[in-house]
Amino acid sequence: GIGDSIRASQALQQKHEEIESQHSEWFAVYVELNQQIAALLNAGDEEDLVELKALQQQLSDVCYRQASQLEFRQNLLQAALEFHGVAQDLSQQLDGLLGMLCVDVAPADGASIQQTLKLLEEKLKSVDLGLQGLREKGQGLLDQISNQASWAYGKDVTSENKENVDHIQGVMEDMQLRKQRCEDMVDVRRLKMLQMVQLFKCEEDAAQAIEWLNELLDALLKTHTRLGDDAQETKILLEKHRKFVDVAQSTYDYGRQLLQATVVLCQSLRCTSRSSGETLPKLNRVWKQFTITSEERVTRLEMAVAFHSNAEKVLQECPDESESIYDQEQFDEIEAVGKSLLDRLTVPVVYPDGYVVGLALLTMQCKIFHYAW
């Protein structure tokens, strides 16, 4: 036998060393006998030479055959010891990998997930190399066992060899199955972790979308205040505002899609989002604020277009103010639009901003005064 473990192989190897020690004693006796036979051959009769030479050859054959068997046995046990050593190391690696896979992890961010994935891949690669080494050792051991019959010298080793072969193949098949189970679990864990990376990314990008919308809202409140010096400029401002709104709409839609993806990923992972449902209300709140502000901006620009258009029409029809007779009805209409616009500018949009409202109001008052005179 070759043993079914490192300890069993070591015990067989120790027993074999005792046999080798006995063989050394026998070999010393053989050397002495060989020397005696050689002396007899030198002094013996021709009739005795044939018998002595036959005896000498027989002793030599027995001794060297025994030495060859011992050497073969030693190599076989050494190969078995190495095979069981590799099998034990591989088994420990598989146990470690399985233990890592059985522990549910809750990484804090994408970086820690990537680090864990990298560690899993490294362990799986190490297991692959270990299994490859086990197969090589196992095949080498099987090759040696298949050659054992040539050293048996009439001894039937078929049954013993079959047990050894079955044991070696069984160990390799068991390790292959364990490795396959770990691979399947790694695939599941990898998918879960990649989904968690996607979840974290969606949460971060959704928060970024809210930040972008807040920046757009801030710009709309503080910098998008001009109403134009004439109808043409006001129309240009109105067109620019519509494009600005398109950008905000795309940002809002992007945030909504990310949050929808977050819900799907959380359902798949059977977990809750780190934002705990706060992100969607924040997104909707800032979008509502932006929408109200944008609609007010459009209303003011459209009123400004009407005001400028009517005023410019009157001025074009009456180029010489000193000789012109104003149409009171037209002037009243212009004045009504202007006053409505002035009243509109005094109403807070979302949050009162005295500087913004005051500047726009002052500008429009100056224009109405100019057109009136």
Helices and strands as residue ranges (DSSP letters): H 6-43, H 46-102, H 110-146, G 148-151, H 158-222, H 231-269, H 279-317, H 328-345, H 354-372
